[in-house]
Amino acid sequence: MTSAPSTPIVVVTGANGLVGSHVVSALAEREATVRAVVRRVGTAPSHPGVEEHVGDFADPAFAATVVAGADALVTTVHPLGSGREDQRRVGLDGTLVVAEAAADAGVPLIVHVSTAGVYDRSPGVGDVDESSALVPDDSSAYGVVKRDVDAALSRLEGTTRVLLRPPAVLGVGATSVWNTVRPEQIRDDEAERHANPEQTFAWVHVDDLASIAADLATAAIATADHPERGPVAGGCTPVNVASGPATQRDYLEAVTEALGVDPTWDEGPAWTGQIVAERARRWGWAPRVDLPTALEELRAGLRG
């Protein structure tokens, strides 16, 4: 097992994004020194111990500089709304540049924010854990590219790698898909108000996702010799990070109620399983934000 350094130095890419900014805040609460990587001056979160580093993490020279002497790297960037090629260029190629730089520099840990979207969640597929089947090549660009990033990181040697796999990430933010972008689509397009009410809405709150990322990066969750006890030292360990059960009815009713529009419920085949996150719980993680709290935060933001 490893022990936490007295003042860990953690590099966070996408530090001004929804997930990245919350990871930076969680690390600051743990008194880490954070190298917050952003593309524009003045956009990194402002907390004690946070250093803004402006540059492109896909540039090998910049990547090598920013990871030098660090204890951990947390990668959070993926251009979700972009086309397949842009997702591969930034999400896959760019992530590998900074990850390889970290491995070459002897950074002992890489925490990559992946997605539960890498799993096949077709109708009829039951509960999904870390051993479940992944999406086929003809699936959405997002799931396929993220799947391929995970595979590339699994082949990287010289450092411990953890693949965090959250489902829908709830939380307030201008770039939040589920609290901002998706509600705007539902507001503006009647076709976006259709859903099977029984279909699973797997979710986690951004604060809870940031918490496990920060605990890993500061070694509060130590490495182990088996994935059910912790990240395998020197290996690549996926871990699902999901909160309690919810359905599309829960989510869509909260959004449409706040917006003053009506949902339309459709019948048909749908995935009704759960994202099993028992591995994360065995590592000591537990979600603190429950579904009513997360949905009320969503409603309040939309009403405001």
N, C-alpha and C positions, 0 to 999 in steps of 0.2 A: 504494500500500500504506500501511497504518497501522502505527504503532509503539506499543508498550505504554507507558502512563503509568507513572511511577516507582512510585506506590502506587495501583493501580486501586481504585476503589470499586465494589463489585458488590452488587446487591440480589438476594436469593434468596427466592422465595416457597415456602411449604411446607418451611421450613428444618428442621423436626423430623420430616419423613417419611423413608422409606427413601432415595429418590434425593436429596431436598433436603439431608438431613444429610450425605450423602457428598460432595455438591457443595460444601457449606460447608467440610468438612474439607480437600478438595482445594484450595480457594481459600486457606484458611489456610496450607497448606503452601507456597503460592506467594506468601505474604506480602501478600495483598490485604486491604483493609479490606472486611469483609462486613457488610451490613445484612441480618440474618436475620429474615425476616418469619414470625411465628407467631401463633396465635390465643390462646395461654395463656401467662401469665407463667412464666418459668423453664423453658421447654421447648426453647429454642434450644441448639444445640451450643455447648459451652464451649471456645473456642480463642482464642489471642492474635489480636487484630484483629477479633473477631466482636462485633458490636453487636446486641442483641436489640431488635426492633421489634414490639410487640404491636398487632395490629389486623387489620382485614378489608381485604385488598388490592382487594376489589370495591367498597369505599367510595371514591368519587372524591377526597374530601378527603385521606383517609389515603394513597391511592395517590400523589397529587401530592406529598405531603410526603416519602414514603419514597424516591421516585426522584429528587428534586431533587439535582442535582450529581453524579449517579452516572455511571460509565463504561460500565456494562453492567447488564442485567436478565436474570436466569435464572428462568423460570417452570416449576414442577414439579408444580403441584397439579391433580389430577383425581380426582373421587369415583368410583373404579372400580366399586365394588359397588352404587352407587345406581341409581335408575331414570333413564330417558331425560331427563325434565324437570329433575331435580336435576343430572345431568351437564351439561346445557346451561346451567343457571343458574350453576353454579360453574365448570365447565371452559371453557365458551365465553364467556358474558357476563362472568364475573369476570375471566378472563384478558385479555379485550379492554379492560376498564377500566384495569388496571394497564399494559398494553402501550400503550394510547393516551396515558396519562399520561406514560409514558417518552418516547414520540415527541414529545409536546407540550413536554416539558422539555429536549429536545435530547440525550437519552441516545443515544449513537451505535450501540449494539448491543443487540439482544434475542435471547436464546437460549431457545427454547421446547422443552421435552421433550415431543415428540409420541410416536408409536408406529408400528412396522411394521404394526400392526393396521389402518392406513388402506389397506393394499394388498389387492387381491383375491387371495386364496391358495386358490382353489377347486381341487379335484382336477383335474389336467391342466394347471394353470398352472405354468409352469416357474420358472426363477430370477427373482427380483424385484429390480430396481434402482430408482433414483429416478424413472425415466420410466415405470414400470409403471402399469397401470390401478388405480384406487382402488375401494374397496368401493361397491356400489350402495346405494340408499336403504333396501332391505329387509334389510340386514345388521344385525348386533348394534348396540345403542345405542352401545357403546364405540367401535367402529370408525367409525361414522357421525359421532358428535359430534366425535371427534378429527379426522376428515377436515374437518369444517366449521370447526373452530378453525384448522387449517392454512390453509384457504382465506381465512378472515377476516384472518389475519395477513399473508397474501400481498398483500392489498389495502391494508394499512396503509402509509402513506408517511412519509418523514422520518427513517428509521433503517434500519440494516442488520438483517435478520432471518435467523436460522438455525433450521431445524426439525430437531431431532435425532429420528431414528426408530429406537429400539431395539425388538427383539422381546422375548421373555420376559426379565425382569431377575432374575438370580439374586443372592442375597446375604442375609446374616443380618439379621433385624429383625422386630420384633413385627408390623409391617404388611406384611411381604414377602409378596406373592402366591404366589410360586413356592417359597419356602423355609418359609413358615408357613401361609398361608391354604389353598392348594391341598393340601398334605399333610394338614391337618386334615380336609378334605373326603374325601380318599382313606381316611383312617383310619376315619372315621365312617360312610361309605356305600359299600357294595360296588359299587354302580353306577358310582362314580367311579374304580374300578380297571380299567375297560375302556379299551382304546386299540388302534389299529392300530400294531403295533410299527415299521412302516417309515415312518410319517408323520413329517415333519420336525419337530423341536423346535428352532426357531431361538432363540438365546439370546445374552445378553451379561452379564458380571458387573457389578454396580453400581459397583465401583471403576473399571472401564474406562470406563463411561458417564460417571461423574463427572469422569474425567480429561479427556475431550475437551470437556466443558462448561466446565471451569475453564480449559483452554488457550484456548478461544475467548473467554471472558469477560475474560481478562487479555491478549489479543492475542498470545499465543504462537503461535496460528494466525492469521495476518494476513489481511485482506481482499484480494481479487484482482479481476481483470477477467473471470474465467471460472470457472464452478463446479467445474471439475476441478482448479483450482489453489488454491481457497480460497473462502470466502463472498463472494458478489458484493457489492461495496461499494454500499450504497443499495438492494440488492435483497433478495429472499427466497429462500434456498437450502436445499432439503431435503438431508439427508445420513443415510444408513443407518449404524447403529452396531451391528454384529453380530460375534460371534466365530465359531469354527470349526463345522463340521458336527456335528449330533447328531440323534438320533431320539427318538421317544416311548419306545422300548425303553430307551434310556439313562436318561431322566429317571424313568420310572415304576418301573423296576427299582431304581434308587437309593432312591426313596421307600419302596416296599413292603418292600424288604429291611430298611431301618432300622426300619420300623414293625412288622415281623413278620407281614405279610399277603401274600397272593398276587395278582399282577396277572392279568388276563384279556385275552388277545390276540384281537382281532377282525379279520376280513378286510373288505375293501371299499375303495372309492375314497378316496384321501387325497392331500393336497398333499405332494410329495416334492422340491420345489425348495429353493433357498437364498436367504437375504437377502444380496444382493451389497453389500458394504461397501467396494468399491475406491475410491470417492470419498473416504471418510474416510481410507483409507490413503494416498492421494495427498496429502492434507492433512498427513500426518505422524503420524497416529494409528495405533497398533497395540495390540491387546489383549494384556494381560500375564497374565491368569488363564486357564489352559487348562481344558478340560472335566473331566479327572480331579480337579483341585484344587477346582473349583467343586462337583462332585458329592460329594466327600469332606467338604467344609464343610457341605453339605446333610445328609449322613448323620450327621455328628457332632452337628449341632444337634438333629436329630430323636431321636437316641439319648440325648442329654443331657436 
